Amino acid sequence: MSESRHARLLILGSGPAGYTAAVYAARANLNPVIVTGMEMGGQLMTTTDVDNWPGDNEGVQGPELMQRMQSHAERFGTEIIFDHINEVNLEQRPFILNGDSNTYTCDALIICTGASAMYLGLESEETFKGKGVSACATCDGFFYKGQKVAVIGGGNTAIDCARTAARMGANVTLVYRRTRQEMPAEAYEVDAAEEEGIKFHFLTNPVENLGKKGKLKAIKMEKMKLGEPDDSGRRRPEPTGEFFKEEYGTVIAAISQKPEVTFVTKKVNQIKGKELPLTRWDTVVADEETQFTGFGKIFAGGDFRRGPATAIEAIADGRKAAESIDRFLNNQPMIDPVKLFDSKKEKKLKDVDPKEFEQYEEIPRFKMPELEPKVRASNFKEVETGFEEEDARAEADRCLECGCNVNETCDLRNYATEYKIEVDLFMGDKNKLPIDDSHPFIRRDANKCINCGRCVRICAEVQGPGVLGYIYRGFTTYVAPEFGESLSKTNCEICGKCIDVCPVGALLPKNTNTKLNPHLSKKTTQNCGLCGTGCNIEVSVQDNHVTIVEPADGETFNQRDLCFDGKFGWQIFEDEDRIKHPFKRDNDHWLPIEKMDITAEIIREKLENAESKMVYISPTSSIEETLLIQHIAKKIGSQISSLSIYESFVDKLTDTNLYTKTYDDLEKAECIVLVGKMSKVHKTIARRLQRNGAKLILITKESCDFNDFADELHNDEPIVRTLEKILQYNIELVKEEMDDIDDIEHSVDPLKLDLPEKTVFMYNRDLISEESIWNIWAISSLVCNFEEGSGILPTSKFNNFRGFQKLGIRAGEPANYNFVLFYGELPCEEQKKRIKNSNFIVSVNTHIDDADSSHLLLPKASYLELESSAIADDGRISNFTNPKNSTIHNELLKTFKKAGLLTAQEAKISFWNKKAEMFLAKKVKTRYLSNQELLDFLYTIENMHFDAPKQASVQKKRITKLKKKAK
């Protein structure tokens, strides 16, 4: 024996845990040395095909896999010594380990010596090992064909051994010392084995192997009976003294595997009178996260710590052990891993009160289709053949999704984790309330509620409806609508703000199209594209499907507030009616077109034969889309306009200093006047600023709870009448100071309204008449100075109306043409009558609509499916990032290219992104207009619209339909 070898870190064992520990330790410059042991490579060396190893899609042989692990460890400088340690002295420092070939010393030790198969302990076993007695059905399976084989055991391993041996041509009997009821194997596994012809001897225990000339011929077995239950709860098998003999050529011991730990129990391996702690399964006790035994500088991993387990689990242990020992040897405290707090209804599923789930229908589980027993018993093909799609979806729908959807963001969990709360110290009665799923968009789980009152306050003090409150008293108190009613029976406006402020997941969003789950999603921040407000949103996506839309984090103008459209309206783009390929009309039916070439050829042919052409585009289209359609209109020699907008006197003010108000101006205003129906987000912003000191005035005919917040509310007359009275009052205040104002005649009584100079008016141009808008501008010309915090902030239903104004898209008149292209447009009934007799109409839209009179329908990308931009109501640039990774717009560009409308370069999304970037970068000169000039201009206006415009939008129609689900 040569001189002893010293290593800073010695690793015992050359299985997956040992090699992994070596890789991580070597990369940490610990210069590890592996002593392999007699069975170099561990249990995988006796395994043939490893079909579930990540990355080896064709499977890999166990020995080959272990050779690759060895090469990986050697690549980083690990020294590997083939030797077997037969004696250890852990009491000495450094540790002393005696091997067959050498003596080793080390400062620290990782023990990954694995586990080996357990035999029955019969004296006759040694005689017949390798001659009929085995512990591995796969290893020795070649020899089973045509033989009678006895498999001893009752667990899943025993079942696997029996089914494997049968597939190799053996006549198999499984021998178990208890009854079938006590078998630890899965019941369905036992059923499958029985179907495949496996025979069973229950209440039977082998006592002796019998043979001739060193070869197994038969087994002597004793009949057993069941006695009292043991520690596992199963009745203990007891001998009866009644024996019988049965002929077998092979017996496979499939009772378990056991680590070899006798060396650590010797007195010489005690440290200060203590030895390494062992479990009753003869595994070493070590910390789950660090693998530290708490004993000297000894770490453990793999089967030596876990008992029989998978290679992946052993690999995880090896990594943890190496990282922990690196910190340990460098005099750094081993990181006390943060153990996340988990709250469960009960420790075991069987203890959960069935009443908590009584509102759910109990649906039987679908039986997985399988190969016929006779077929599968003769080969190793996959037994389960898989569900049909319809059955798979039905089976998935059975799931109640017990996992909490906010488990990663729950404030209560975070605090309980930070302060290391032990839930067992706070045992007591629990709320057992049914989960309220009656609302289509909001789930209420009062069992999670901590009665913080955030939802109550935000609903009552900011949003307005005040539909939530505390009901009952004492321990039974919880938050709900009055009398515990459903939210659907209240004035809830479905803004989802209660969900946003809930710290624990007692209030959760529901997705009507996709079942939510607690799995991690890819999150993308962009703007909402369902109106001109352009709120900042965070879009969660799984498998290219949107699951949740939430307000984006950070200091944004909307202060983490969304309306129904932004919070839930996006679901229309995920529903089953969302079109993803072209359709052609056949009388009253829509027929799908599978090939792009057919669609392109139809467009090309109709254009060639058309003498008159027209293009209509919706202001829901982005800058990039509008530039694209403008280009196509020019290419085909057509005009381009929009049926969703109308010509207004305000359009002539867009290049002036008067049309530059932003949400920053709201922050600086002393008074905010909301006129007509406004977005919920705008109301919430105004309410927040009111709480900060601004005056809030509402002029509306809308009846809602928010009106109660107004410092002044005017809703007893038509809006235009109220505005005329306010205008008259302000005219009388200034008529002596302004030229020609005495000549203005009014036939209304003045309405006194004290408005400071720093007043901001807001209105939605698509929801009130132009006559009302004229009065707003007239009043502002007399009240405001249009400096910071003073003026008018017009809003729109359309996400890119300001972009349309800048791009020069004008209002169009509906008429019949030979060829019409609708891009995002859906004519209202009056417009449809004047355009439906056109020879050929192509519509690009997101859904098929009954009002659509098109002949050809192509899919249009939504704001969640296109990388593009728009200009919001306040002049901000809204950005859309295609979080769904959709190819819809790309396919549309290819269709236009094949139809001869675009070149190869123009058929790329990046081409239009660049065009939009250049367009938005252009600086526009601002024209200065004084208050007097504004008033003079206003009194030149003729042909004003006296009614709010009639508009149609497939998106707005579908969102309205979606919202009605809550009522």
N, C-alpha and C positions, 0 to 999 in steps of 0.2 A: 504494500500500500504506500503510495507516495505521500508527500507532505500535504497537510490540510490546505484546502482552498478557502479563502475568505471572500465573501460578497457582501456588499452593502445591503442588497435585497436578494433573498433566495425564494424561488417559487417552486413549490412541490406539486408536480402534476403537469401533464402535457395535453390536457383536454382543452375544450374551448375556453373555459375560465382561465386556465393557466396561460395560454397563448395570448389571450386578450389582455390580461394583466401585464404581460411582458411588453406588448406593443405600447401601451400607455405609459408604463414605467420607463421604458427605454427612451421614449420621446421626452420624458421629464428628466433625462440624464441621470437616472438612478442605476444604470449599468446592471440590469437584472440578470440573474443566472437561473435557468430552469433545470431542475433535476427531474427527468422524465418519469421515472418509475418503470416497473416491469412491463406494463401495458401501455406502451408509448402511443399517444393519440386518443386514449380514452375509449369510451363505449362506441363512438362513431366509427372506430376502426373495424367493428364487427357488423356495421350496417352497410347494406348494399345501396339501393337507390334512395337518395334524399330528394324528394320531389317538391318540397315546400321551402327550399332555401332561396331567399330573395336574390334575384339576379340570375339564377341558373334556371332559365325557363325550360331547358331540356332535362333538368334533373342533374344530380351529381352523385358519384359514388362516395360513400363515407370516407374511405382511406384517401381518396384524391382531395377531398375537402380539408382533411386534417393536414395533408402535406402542404396545401396552400396556406393554411394558418401558420404552420411552422416556418415557411419561407417568409411570410409577412413579419413574424417576430424577428427572424434573423436579419432581415433587411434593415431593421432599426438598431442592430448591434447586440441583440440578445444572444448570450452564450447558452447553448443547449448541451447538456451532459446526459448521456444515457447511463443511468445508474438507478439503483433501488435503495432507498433509505430504510434501514432495518432497525435503527436505534436513534433516539433523539434525547438530548439533554437540554431542557428548556430552563433549568434552574441556573445554569451558567450564563455569564455574559462575556463575549457574544454567545449566541446559541450554538450548540455543537450537534451536528448531525452525522451519524456514521452510515456510510453506504457500503455496498458490496465491493466497490472499487476504490473508494476514497473517503476521507473525512472532510466535512465542510463546516465552516463557521459563518455566521451572518449577523448583522445588526437587526434586521427585521425579516419577518417570514410571512409569506402568503401560502396557505395550505389549500390546494385545489385538487386533492387526490381522488375525487370522484366517488362513485359507488359501484358495487358489483352485485351480480345477481345473487339472491338468497336461494338456498336449496332447503329441502325439508328437514335436514338434520338426521336422516336415517343412516345407520351404519353401512347399509348396503349401497348407498348412493356412490361412495367413492369407488366401489368395485366396478360399477357400470357407467361412470362418467365417460362420455365419448363413445360408449358402446351401447347406447340406448337411453341414457339419462342426459337430458339437455336442459338449458334454461333459455334458449332462443329459437323461436319457430322459424325466423327468417334465415338465421345462420345455417341451420342444419336441415332446412326444408328439403333439400335435394334427396335426402335419404328417406323421406316419409312415404313416398309414392307406394301405394298398395298396402301400406302397413296399418295396423290398429295403433292409434296414438292416444294416450291419456294426457290431458292437460289438467294440471292441479292448480286450483285457485278460483276465486269468485269475483275478482275485480275486472275493470275494463281491459287490463293487460292480458288477463287470462282469456277473455272473450276474443281479443285480437289474435292471440296465439292460436286459439282453436280455429277461427275462421281462416287464418293464413295457412295453417297445416292442411285444412280441408281443401283449399284451393290448389295445394300442391299434390293432391291426389290421395290424401290419407283418409282413413276411416276414424273419425275423431269422437272421443267421449270426454266431456268436461266433468271433473270430479271435484265436488265441493262439500265441505264438512257441515255446512248448515243447509237450510232450505232455500228455495228460490227467493222467498220473501226477504231473507236476510242478505242476499247478495249485494255487495256495494256497487256492482256494475250497473250502468244505466239500463233501465228496464227495456228500452227499445233495442238496445244492443243485444240483450238476451233473446228478445223476440226474433231479431234478425238471424241470430245464430241458429235458433231452433228451426226457422223456416229453411235455412240452408242445409239442414240435415245433421246438425251437431246433436249428439245424444248427451244426456245429463245423468250423473249419479249424484243425487243429493243425499245429505246426511251420511256421507261416506268419507273415510280418511285413510290414505295409504299408510301402511305400517312397515312394509318390507318389499324390496325389489327382488324378484326371483329370476334365475337364469341358468344357463349352462355354458361352460367353457368361456366365461367372462362376457357373455352376451345376454342382454335382457330378454326374457321370454314371457314373464307374467308379473302381476302385482298382487300382493296380498293386502286386502282392505278390510277395515273394521266399520261396521254400521254404527252410527252415532244417534244420539237423541238430544233434544234441546232442553237445557236447564234454565237457570235464572239469568236475567240480563247482565252483561258485563259493562265496562266503562263506556263502550260505544253505544249502548242502548240496545244492542242486539242480544238475543238469547244465546247463552254460552253452549257450545257443543260438548256433550259428555259421552264417553265411551260406553258401549253396551256389552262388550265382551263377545259379540257375535261377529265372526269373520267369514270372508269368502274370498275366492281367488278368481282372477280373470286374466286372460292372455292379452298381452300388449307387447309390441316390438319397440315402442318408444314411450318415454314419459317425459313431459316438459314441465318443469317447476316454474310456475308463473305467479308466485306469491308476492314478490317484491324485490327491491334492491336495497342494499345496505352499505353505508360508508364504513370504511375500515378505520376505527378510532381507538383500537386497543392501545396503540403506542402513546396516546396522550393521557391515558389513565394511569400510567406507571408512576411510581413515587418520585423517580428521578426527574419527571417532567412537571412536578408541582412547583409553583412559585409562591413562596411564603406560606407554604402549607395548603395552597389552593390549586386545583387543577382546572383545565379548560372545562367550562360548563357544557354539559350534553343534554339533549332532549331525550324523551323516552323512545324516540325513533333512532337513537344513536347518531344524531346529527349535532354539529357544534352550534352553540348559541352565539350569534353575532348580530350586530346592529344591521337592520334592513337597508339603511342608506349608506353607511360607511364600511360595512363588512368587518368592523373592528370587534374583536372578541372581548375587549375590555381586560385583556390578559397580556401583560408585557407589551411587546410590539408584534403581536400575532394577529393576522387578518385571515379570513376564510372566505371561500366562495364556491360556487358550483354545487354539485351534488353533495359535497362534504358538508355544506351548510344547509342546503335545501332538502336533501334527499333526492330521489329520482325526479328529474325535471327535464325541460327541453334545453337544447343547445343555446337558444337565444337567451334564456334566463341565465345560463351559466356565463355567457358573454357579458351580460349586464353586470353580473357580480364582479367579473374580472375588471371591468372598467372602473366601477365604484371603488374597488379595493385599491387599485393602483393610484387613483386620484387622491384618495384619503391618505394613503401611506406617504405619498409625496409631500403633502402638507405636514404630516406627522414627523417625518424625518428632517424637515426643514424648520423645525421648532415653531410651526404655525398651528394654531388650534384647529382641530378638525371642525369643519363648518357644521354647526348644529342645523341639520336640514329643516327648513320650514315645512311643517306638516299642516297642510291645509285643513281647516275646520270643515267637517262634514256633518250636516244635520239630516237625519232620516226619520221617517214616521215611526219606524220600529227597527230593531236590529235585524229581525228576520221577517221575510215577506209574509209568512204564515201568521204573524202577530198583528198585521195591519187589519183594522176593523173593516169588514166587508161593506159596511154602510157608507164608507167614504167613496166607494165606487159603484154604489147601487144605481146611479143615474146612467151608467153605461150598460148597453146591451151586451150580454155574454154571448160571444160568437165562437163556435167550435173552431179549433185549429185545423188548417188545411193539411191533409196528409201529403207528405212529399212523395211524388212518384218515384218508383224504384224499379230496377231490373227484376225480372222474375227470379225467385229463389234458385231454380234449377240452372238458370243462365249465369247468375252472378257467382254461384258456388263453384264454377268451373274456370273462372278467370279473375284477373285483378283489375278489371275495368271499374270506373266510378259507379258505385251502387246507386246513388241518387241521381236521377236524370234531370232534375230541375223543374221549376214551375213554368207553366205557360204565363205570359205577361199578365193576363187578366187575373189569374189566380195569385200571382206574386203581389200584384197591387192590392188585391182583397186581403191577403194575409198581412201585408204591411199596414193596412188601415186598421187592423185589430189592435195595434200597439197603442197604449195609453200615453207613451212618452213620459215615463215617470221622472226622468232626469230634469233638473231645473234648467230652464233656458237662460238664466242669468247667473249660472254658477261661477263664471269667471269675473263677473262685475258686481256681485252682491256686496253691498257695504257691510251688512251684518256679518257675512262670512269673512270679509277682509279684517274687520276689527276683532272677531273671535279668533282668527288666525294670529293676528299681531299680538294679542294678549294671551295666547295659548290657553284658550278656554277648554276645560274638560267638561263635556256635556253631561257626564254621569254625575257631576257634582250639583247639577241643577235639575235633577229629576223632579217631576211633578205632573200634574194633570195637563192634558194637551187639548187644544182646540180640535174638534173633529167636525168640520163644516164642509158641506158639499162644494165642489168647485163649480162656479157659475160660468157656464159656456154658452149662455143663452144669447149673448150679444155677438154679432158676426165678426167684430173687429177687436174686442177687448175681453180678455179672460180675467176673471176675479177669483183669486185663491185666498180667501180670508185666513186660512191656516198659516200662511206665511206673514201675514200683516203684523207689524209691530206697533200699530196705533200711533205712528209719528205725526200724522195729520197733514203731511205735505200735500197729498192729493185733495184733501178737503179744502185746504186753504187756496191752492192754485186754482181750483175749479170755482170757488166762491169769490175770491178776492181779485183774481186776474182775468180768468176766462169769462166768468159771468154766470153760467147756468147754476152753479152751486148744487149739483145733484147728489153729491156724496156727503155723508155725515156719520156720526157715531150712533149706533143703535144698541139698545139694551144697556145694562150697567154692570159694573164689577168685572170679574174675570171673563164673563161672556161677551163683553163689549167688542164690537168689531165695526169696521168701516163698510158701509153699503148705502145704496139709495134708501129713501124712506120705506119703512115696513119690509125691508129686505127685498124689494122688487128688483126686477131686471133693469139694467141700464137702458134697455130698449123701450121701456115704458116711462122714461124721463125726458127732460129737455136736453139731454146730452148732445153736444154738437160734434162729437167724435173727432176732436182735435188731437186726442192722444197725449195731451200734456200731463195727465195724471200718471200715465205710464212712464213718461220721461223723468218725473220727479220721484217715483217710487224707488226706494233704496234696496228693496229686497225681492222683487219679483212677485209681489202680491197682485200686481196689475201687469198684465203682459199683452203685447200685440198679438193678434191672430192673423194668419194669412189664409184667406178663403180658398186659395188655389194650391198651396203647398203646406204639408204638415211641418211645423217648426220642430227643431231639435236643438240640443245643447252643443252640437258639434261646432268646431271653429269654422268661421266663414272668412272669405277674403273681403276686406272692407276697403271701399274706395270713396274718397270725398269729391263731390262735384256740386253742381247747382241743380235745383229742381227745374223741370221744364214744362210745368202744367199751367203756369200763368206768368204774367210779366214781373212778378215779385222776385223770382229767382233765388229762393231761399237756399242756404247752404245745407246740404244733406250728406249723410254717410250711408252708402249703399252696401248691404251685406249680400254676398253672392256665394252659392254653393253649386258646383257643377253647372255653371253658366246660367243659373236661375236665381233671380232676386228672392231673398227670403224676408228681409226686413229693411225698411228705410227709416233712419233716425235723424234727428237734427245733428249737424256736425259740431264737433267740439270747438272750443275757442271763442274769442270775442267777435261775434259776427252780428250784423245789423238785426237779424231776426232773433238773436238771443236764445238760441236753441228752441225756437217755437215753429211749429208747422200747422197748417190747416189740414182738413180732411184729405184734400187732394194730394198734398205732399206726403202725408203720413201713410195713407192707405190707397189713394187713387191710382197709384202706379200698378196696382194689381190687375188692371184691365190689360196690361201688356204681357201678363203671364197666363191669362185665361185661355180656355180651349178654343175660343172664337178668334184668337189672334192668328192672322193669316201669315204663312211663312213661304208660300209659293204662289205663282200666278193662277188666276181663274179666268175663264171665258164664259160669258153669258150664253145660255141656250134657252131662249124664251124666258121663263121665270126661274130657271135653275142656273146655278154656278157650277161649271165643270172644271176640275183642276187641270192645269197644264204642267206636265212633268218636266219637259225639256225647255231650256232657255232659248234654244234656237227657234222653236216654234213661236214663242212670245215675240222675239225680236223680228221675225219674218212678218208677223201680223202687223206690227207697228210700221215696219218699212213699207209694206204694201199699201196700207191705208194712207200713209203720208204721201206716197207717190201719186195717188189718185185724188188727193184732196186739193181743191182750189182755195178754200178758205180755212184758216187755222186759228186757234186761240189757245192760250195757256193761262190757267188760273192757279194761283199758289196761295196757300194758307200762311198766315203769320205765325203758325206753330212751327214753321220750317226754320232751320238754323241759318246762319250767315252762309255757311258752306253750301247748303242745299239751295238757297236762293240764288247764289252766284251760278251754281250748276244749271238751274232751271232757266235763269236769264240767258245763259249761254245757249241752251237748247232752243229756246224761243227764237233767238237771233238766227240760229242755224237753220231752222225750218221756215223762217220768214214770218214769224207770228208776233203779235203783241203779247205782253204779259201784264196781268193785273190780278187783283184779289177780290173775291166776292164776300170776304169776311170783314172787310173794313169799309169805311165810308169817307167821302171827302168832307173835311171839316175846316173851319176857319182857323182852328188851333194849329193845323199843319203849317201855316204861314208864320208861326211863332217859334218853330223848333230850332231855328238858327240864331235865336236872340238870347240875350242875357236872362230873359224871363223864364226860359225853359231849361234851367240848369239845376233845379233843386234835387237834393239827394236826401238820404236818411240821416245824414249828418245835420242837415237843416232842421229836421224834426227834433234832434237832440238839443238844439239851441233855441227852439221856439218857446215862446211864453204861452201860446195858445194854439191848439190843434183843432181844426174843424173838419170832421168827416161828413161827406155829403153822399147820400144814397147808400146802396148796398156795397159793403167793403169786405175785402178778404179778412179772414179771422186773424191772420198774422198782423195786418195793419192795425186792427183793433187792439191786439195785445201789445203792440209797440206803443200805441197811443196811451193805453192804460198804464203801462210801465212809466211812461214819461209824465203822466198825470200824477202818479204816486210820487214822482220826483219834484212836483211843483207846477207842472204845466196845467193850463186850463183845457178841459175837454168839452167840445160842443158837438152834438150829433144833430144832423138834419136828415131825417130819413122817414120812410113809410114802413120800414122793416120793423116787425115786432119781435124782440128777443130780449133775453135776460141782460145782455150787455148794456142795453139802454139805461139800466138803473145806475150805471157808473157815471153817466154824463153830469157834468156841472150844469149844463143847459141842454135840454132835449126839446126839439121842435119836430113833432110828428103828427100834428093834428090837421094839417093841410097838405095838399100836394107839394112836392119838393120845390117845383118851379115857383109856386105862389109864395112860399116862405122866403125863397131867395129874392124874389122881386121886392118884397116888403123890407128885407134887410138892405137891399140896394137903395131903396127909396130913403131909408133912414140915413144912410151914409152920404147920399147925394145932398140931403138937406144940411148935413154937417159941414160940407165943404163948398156949397154952391157959390158962396161969396168969394172963394179963393181961386176958382177954376173958370177958365174962359168957356163961353157958350153953353155952360151947363144949365143956365136958366131956361134954355130953349127946349130942354128935354122934358117931355110930358109923361107922367105916370098916373095910372088910375088906381093905385093901391095905397092903403094906409101904411105908414112906415112901421117897421118892427125894430125896436131898440135892441141892439146887440153890441155890447162893448167889446170891441176887438182891438188889441194892442197892435202896434206896428209889426212886432215880431209874431205874426200869425202865419201858420202854414195850412192851406186848404188841400184836402185830398179827395179825389173822386175816381171812379172807374168809368172811363169813357164809353165802355161797352154796355153799361148798365143804367145809364141815365140819358135823358134827351139832350140834344145839343143846345136847346134853349136854356136848360139848367146850367150847362157848362158855360154858356155865354154870360149868365148872371154871376157865376163864380168869378170869372175873369174880370168882370166889371167891378164887382165888390173889391177884389184884390187890388185893382188899379187905384182905388180910393183909400185903401187901408194899408197896404204893404209897401215897403221900400225895395223889396226883392234883393236885399242884402242877405247875409247869413241869418238863417232862422226865420225867413220871411218870404212868402210867395206861394206858389202852387206846385204840387207834386202829382201830376196825372198818373193814373195806373191803368192797366189793361188786362183783359182776360188772356191775352196771347203773349207767349214767352218772348217773341222777337218783334213786337210791334215797332219798338224804337229802331230796330235794325231795318225794318221795312221802310220807315221814314227816311233813314239815312241812305238806303239803297235806291230810293225813288220809286218803290212799288206803289202804284196808285189804285184806287178803287175801280173796279170794273163793272160793266153792265152785262148781264146775262143775255145771250142771244144764240141762235142756232148757227152752227158752222159745220163744214164737212169733217173737220178733225178737231177734237177738243182734248186737251190734257189737263186733268185735275191733279194737282200735287198737294195732298193733305186737305183738299177742299171737300166740303159736303154742302151742296146748295140747300138753302131753306126752301120751303114749299113754293113760295112765290117765284124764286129764282129757278127752281126745277121746272116749273111750267114753261118758262121761256127758253129753256136750253135742252129739254129732254128729246126734242126731235132732231138733234144733231145727228149727222150720218154715222159718226163713230166717236165714242168717248172712251178715253183711257183714264183710269183713276189709279193713283198711287196713294194707298192709305193703309192703316193698321188693321182695320176690321172690315168685314162685309156688313153693310147697313141696308136696311129695307128701303131707305130713301135714295140709295145710290142707283142712278139710272145708267151707269156705265156699261160698256160692252166688254171691256177688258180691265181686270183689276190686278195690280201688282203690289207686293208688300212694301210698306214704308217703315224705315227705322224710327224708333221712338228716341226720346232723350236719354234712355238707358241703353241704347244700342248703337250709338253713333258718336264718334270722336269729333266734336264740333263746338261752335260757340254761338252766342246770341247777345243782344243788348237788352238788359233789363230796364224796368220802368225808370229807374233813377240814373241810367247811363252806365251802370257797371257792366263789365263783360261777364256773362254767364258762360261757364265752361262745362262741357259734357264729355265724359271719358270712356264711354262704351264699357262699363263694368261687366257686362254680360259676354264680352268678346263675341258679339254678334257679327255675322257675315251678311246680314240682310242688305245693307246699303252697298256693300261690295258687289253682291250679285246684281243689284239694280244697275250699277255702273256698267257691269259686263253686258247686261241686256241692252242698255243704250248704245254701247260700243258696237255690238253685233247688229243693231238696227241702223248703224251708220251715223249716229248722232254725236259720238265722241271718238277722239283718237285714242290710241293705246295709252298715251301719257295722261290724257284727260280722264281716263277710266280708273285712275288711281285716287284713293282717298287723300293721300298726301298732297296731291296736286291742288285740291280745293282747300285743304288746310293752309297751304302756303298763300293761296289767293286771299283767303279770309284774313290771314295775319297781316298781309300788306294793306288790305282795305281798312282794317281796324286801326292800323298805324297812321293813316292819313289824318292830318290835322285840319279841322274845319274852322274857318274864321267866324267868330261870334259877332253878330250884329247887335249894337246897343239900341234899346228902345226905352224911352222914358215912360213914366206913368201916364202923362198926358197923351203921348203918342199912342200908347196902348188903348186908352179910352177912345181917342179919335178913330183908331182902327176898328174898334168894336162896333162903333155906330155906323160903320160903312157896310157891315155884314148884311147880306140879304139871303133869301132862300134857305133859311135855317131849318134843321131837322127838329120837329116838335115831338117826336117819339123816339124812344130808345131803339137802336137798330135791331132788326130781326136777323139772327145768325144761327147757323147750324154747325155742329162739330161732332164728328163721330166719337172723339175722346170725351167731350163734355157730356154727351148723351149717355155714354157707357158709365162714366163716373157717377152721374146722377142715379142711374139704375143700380149701381153698386151701393151707393149710400142708402137707397131705399130699403136695403136688406135689414137695416138696423131699426126700422120702424114697423 
